Amino acid sequence: MDLNNFKITFDGILQTYVTDKIEKANWLINNEKVAPFLEYISTFIFSWWKRLRPYCLWVIYTWLGG
C-alpha cells in the first residue's frame, strides 16, 4: 500500500474519530469563544505531515511480518 492509498484509508478512520471528539468537546465546554479553536484542531490534524508517522509505522509493521 502506497502513501496515497494509506491516506485514503487512514483519513476515513481519523475523520470519524476527530469529528466525534470535537463534537463531544463542544458539548462539554459549550462556549462560543472556544469553538473556533476546537475546529482549528481538525485543520491542524489533517495537515499532510501528520500522516507520515502512522504510515512509517504501518510500513515497518508490515515489513517485520505483522
Residue frames as a rotation matrix with the C-alpha (Angstrom) as fourth column:
MET 1
0.591 0.806 0.000 0.00
0.806 -0.591 0.000 0.00
0.000 0.000 -1.000 0.00
ASP 2
-0.406 -0.725 0.556 1.48
0.702 -0.637 -0.318 3.33
0.585 0.262 0.768 -1.01
LEU 3
-0.907 -0.052 -0.419 1.10
0.350 -0.646 -0.678 6.61
-0.235 -0.762 0.604 0.87
ASN 4
-0.745 0.664 -0.069 -1.92
-0.606 -0.630 0.486 7.78
0.279 0.404 0.871 -1.17
ASN 5
-0.074 0.726 -0.684 -3.91
-0.024 0.684 0.729 4.61
0.997 0.070 -0.033 -0.51
PHE 6
-0.480 -0.168 -0.861 -2.89
0.815 0.277 -0.509 4.67
0.324 -0.946 0.004 3.13
LYS 7
-0.995 0.091 -0.050 -4.01
-0.071 -0.947 -0.314 8.31
-0.076 -0.308 0.948 3.36
ILE 8
-0.402 0.903 -0.151 -7.46
-0.559 -0.111 0.822 7.49
0.726 0.415 0.549 1.99
THR 9
0.071 0.400 -0.914 -7.97
0.424 0.817 0.391 4.61
0.903 -0.415 -0.111 4.43
PHE 10
-0.562 -0.410 -0.718 -6.44
0.812 -0.111 -0.573 6.39
0.155 -0.905 0.396 7.42
ASP 11
-0.949 0.205 0.240 -8.27
-0.199 -0.979 0.047 9.68
0.245 -0.004 0.970 6.77
GLY 12
-0.109 0.974 -0.198 -11.66
-0.222 0.170 0.960 7.98
0.969 0.148 0.198 6.90
ILE 13
0.181 0.102 -0.978 -10.95
0.793 0.574 0.207 6.47
0.582 -0.813 0.023 10.30
LEU 14
-0.708 -0.563 -0.426 -9.27
0.706 -0.572 -0.418 9.60
-0.008 -0.597 0.802 11.64
GLN 15
-0.765 0.475 0.436 -12.03
-0.218 -0.827 0.519 11.92
0.607 0.302 0.735 10.39
THR 16
0.244 0.887 -0.392 -14.68
0.152 0.364 0.919 9.92
0.958 -0.283 -0.046 12.21
TYR 17
0.058 -0.313 -0.948 -12.65
0.960 0.279 -0.033 9.89
0.275 -0.908 0.317 15.42
VAL 18
-0.874 -0.479 -0.079 -11.73
0.483 -0.846 -0.225 13.60
0.040 -0.235 0.971 15.35
THR 19
-0.508 0.765 0.397 -15.27
-0.223 -0.561 0.797 14.73
0.832 0.316 0.456 14.47
ASP 20
0.373 0.652 -0.660 -16.70
0.460 0.488 0.742 12.71
0.806 -0.580 -0.117 17.34
LYS 21
-0.171 -0.534 -0.828 -14.18
0.985 -0.071 -0.158 14.11
0.026 -0.843 0.538 19.84
ILE 22
-0.951 -0.155 0.268 -14.71
0.181 -0.980 0.076 17.72
0.251 0.121 0.960 18.69
GLU 23
-0.123 0.980 0.156 -18.49
-0.120 -0.171 0.978 17.35
0.985 0.101 0.139 18.97
LYS 24
0.402 0.227 -0.887 -18.13
0.762 0.455 0.461 15.96
0.508 -0.861 0.010 22.49
ALA 25
-0.574 -0.685 -0.447 -15.74
0.817 -0.517 -0.256 18.76
-0.056 -0.513 0.857 23.46
ASN 26
-0.777 0.366 0.512 -18.12
-0.087 -0.868 0.488 21.40
0.623 0.335 0.707 22.07
TRP 27
0.263 0.932 -0.249 -20.97
0.135 0.220 0.966 19.83
0.955 -0.288 -0.068 24.04
LEU 28
0.236 -0.240 -0.942 -18.93
0.944 0.288 0.163 19.67
0.232 -0.927 0.294 27.26
ILE 29
-0.738 -0.615 -0.277 -17.42
0.660 -0.743 -0.110 23.14
-0.138 -0.264 0.955 27.01
ASN 30
0.228 0.934 0.274 -20.41
0.970 -0.241 0.014 24.86
0.080 0.262 -0.962 25.38
ASN 31
0.176 -0.272 -0.946 -18.55
0.297 -0.902 0.314 28.11
-0.938 -0.337 -0.078 24.82
GLU 32
0.920 0.288 0.267 -18.82
0.334 -0.216 -0.918 30.11
-0.206 0.933 -0.295 21.59
LYS 33
0.672 -0.721 -0.171 -15.36
-0.732 -0.682 0.001 31.61
-0.117 0.125 -0.985 22.05
VAL 34
-0.154 -0.746 0.648 -13.68
-0.544 0.612 0.574 28.22
-0.825 -0.264 -0.500 22.35
ALA 35
0.615 0.538 0.577 -15.49
0.113 0.664 -0.739 26.57
-0.780 0.520 0.347 19.40
PRO 36
0.879 -0.309 -0.364 -13.22
-0.451 -0.284 -0.846 28.09
0.158 0.908 -0.389 16.69
PHE 37
-0.088 -0.960 0.265 -10.15
-0.993 0.107 0.057 26.72
-0.083 -0.258 -0.963 18.47
LEU 38
-0.038 0.164 0.986 -11.67
-0.254 0.953 -0.168 23.26
-0.967 -0.257 0.005 18.59
GLU 39
0.910 0.389 0.144 -12.36
0.057 0.225 -0.973 23.45
-0.411 0.893 0.183 14.86
TYR 40
0.515 -0.800 -0.307 -8.76
-0.841 -0.402 -0.362 24.51
0.166 0.445 -0.880 14.25
ILE 41
-0.106 -0.520 0.848 -7.63
-0.625 0.698 0.349 21.27
-0.773 -0.493 -0.399 15.88
SER 42
0.570 0.401 0.717 -9.23
0.266 0.735 -0.623 19.41
-0.777 0.546 0.313 12.99
THR 43
0.955 -0.253 -0.152 -7.42
-0.256 -0.453 -0.854 21.59
0.147 0.855 -0.498 10.44
PHE 44
0.171 -0.948 0.267 -4.12
-0.980 -0.135 0.148 21.01
-0.104 -0.287 -0.952 12.22
ILE 45
0.030 -0.124 0.992 -4.58
-0.324 0.937 0.127 17.25
-0.945 -0.326 -0.012 12.49
PHE 46
0.658 0.330 0.677 -5.35
0.448 0.552 -0.704 16.91
-0.606 0.766 0.215 8.79
SER 47
0.520 -0.611 -0.597 -2.27
-0.790 -0.609 -0.064 18.74
-0.325 0.505 -0.800 7.61
TRP 48
0.702 -0.123 -0.702 -0.29
-0.473 0.657 -0.587 16.46
0.533 0.744 0.403 5.27
TRP 49
-0.276 -0.955 -0.106 2.71
-0.531 0.243 -0.812 15.83
0.802 -0.167 -0.574 7.51
LYS 50
-0.179 0.274 0.945 0.59
-0.958 0.171 -0.231 14.41
-0.225 -0.946 0.232 10.32
ARG 51
0.855 0.519 -0.025 0.15
-0.505 0.819 -0.271 11.18
-0.121 0.244 0.962 8.32
LEU 52
0.238 -0.847 -0.476 3.83
-0.673 0.210 -0.710 10.45
0.701 0.489 -0.520 7.89
ARG 53
-0.567 -0.486 0.665 4.38
-0.823 0.354 -0.444 8.82
-0.019 -0.799 -0.601 11.29
PRO 54
0.237 0.684 0.690 1.38
-0.557 0.678 -0.480 6.44
-0.796 -0.271 0.541 11.08
TYR 55
0.865 0.048 -0.499 2.42
-0.479 0.369 -0.796 5.48
0.146 0.928 0.343 7.55
CYS 56
-0.113 -0.984 -0.140 6.00
-0.775 0.176 -0.607 4.78
0.622 0.040 -0.782 8.61
LEU 57
-0.441 0.013 0.898 4.76
-0.763 0.521 -0.382 2.64
-0.472 -0.854 -0.220 11.50
TRP 58
0.652 0.735 0.189 2.49
-0.480 0.593 -0.647 0.73
-0.587 0.330 0.739 9.13
VAL 59
0.608 -0.502 -0.615 5.36
-0.592 0.229 -0.773 0.13
0.528 0.834 -0.158 6.69
ILE 60
-0.473 -0.823 0.315 7.65
-0.820 0.280 -0.500 -1.12
0.323 -0.494 -0.807 9.48
TYR 61
-0.113 0.534 0.838 4.91
-0.698 0.557 -0.449 -3.34
-0.707 -0.636 0.310 10.89
THR 62
0.876 0.476 -0.083 4.20
-0.379 0.570 -0.729 -4.97
-0.299 0.670 0.680 7.53
TRP 63
0.329 -0.847 -0.417 7.92
-0.704 0.074 -0.706 -5.24
0.629 0.526 -0.572 6.75
LEU 64
-0.580 -0.546 0.604 8.50
-0.815 0.386 -0.433 -7.13
0.003 -0.743 -0.669 10.01
GLY 65
-0.807 0.260 -0.531 5.77
-0.002 0.897 0.443 -9.57
0.591 0.358 -0.723 9.04
GLY 66
-0.892 0.450 0.041 2.97
-0.111 -0.130 -0.985 -8.27
-0.438 -0.883 0.166 11.27
